[in-house]
Amino acid sequence: MLADVPPGAVPATVPGAVLLAGIVGSTAYGFAHAGSDVDRLGLFATPTEKLHGLHRPAESHVSTGPDLTLHEAAKWCRLALGCNPTASELVWLPDELYETRTPLGEELIGIRAAFLSAPAVRKAYLGYADQQFRKLLTRDTTDPATRRRAAKHARHLVRLVEQAVRLHRTGRNLIRLPDPERIRELGERIADRPAVAESLLADAADRLAGPGVLPAAPDPRPAEDWLRRVRAAHYTPPQGPLHTPGAPAQSTGGALGPTG
């Protein structure tokens, strides 16, 4: 169970152990204000024997009130190898924002750089930023409520392009932004004049196309080794007989006998 999370935050349907979880979103970036929602993200390990049946357990669980998203370990790795901005930030959080941090979670933080690649950062972060831009264009900013949502889209657009450029240049993902007020003010300007964002997106695309420190492809081997350790740690061998009493104890290997 997550430490310091209100009772019931972890859905009862999660069939496994939470390995790593923490506070993400606006609180982590430094955008939060009084009344802001607190978003939590984590990953869990399904008991290995549950992966052997006909039907695979759900790979994600989402709850609201409080807001919590949990991904199964394998799914999280796939998302991170694609540099999904939302999932990836789980292994780059400031220490004080982690609420569950098991030894296997600690190992995952230790191999976080292996998930990065220049093409995936460019595609994922600019893709998400472009989504924010398109949402921005659909908002009627004459209405106060939609104007606030437009400013939120603009803030996240700026955050995404700046995180992408920093990742490309340094190989590190800075979640806690050093100057959130500057980004907040720029977001307000973009909400009123969306065209301002076009130059930001173009400049980020140019920078991400240039030289950087990220490899051309991620290295999946550390993730594969980690996931195998997760599966071994969460496997419980079946107990009792492996066949129904009275049934043949040996398999025919799938071969069909003569039909007469």
Secondary structure, DSSP 8 states (H G I E B T S, - for coil): --TT--TT-S-TT--SEEEEEEEEHHHHHT---TT---EEEEEEE--GGGGSSSS---SEEEETTTEEEEEEHHHHHHHHHTT-HHHHGGGG--GGGEEEE-HHHHHHHHTGGGG--HHHHHHHHHHHHHHHHHHHHH--TTSHHHHHHHHHHHHHHHHHHHHHHHHHHHS----S-S-HHHHHHHHHHHHH-THHHHHHHHHHHHHHHS--SS-SS---HHHHHHHHHHHHHT-----S-SS-TTS-SS--TT------
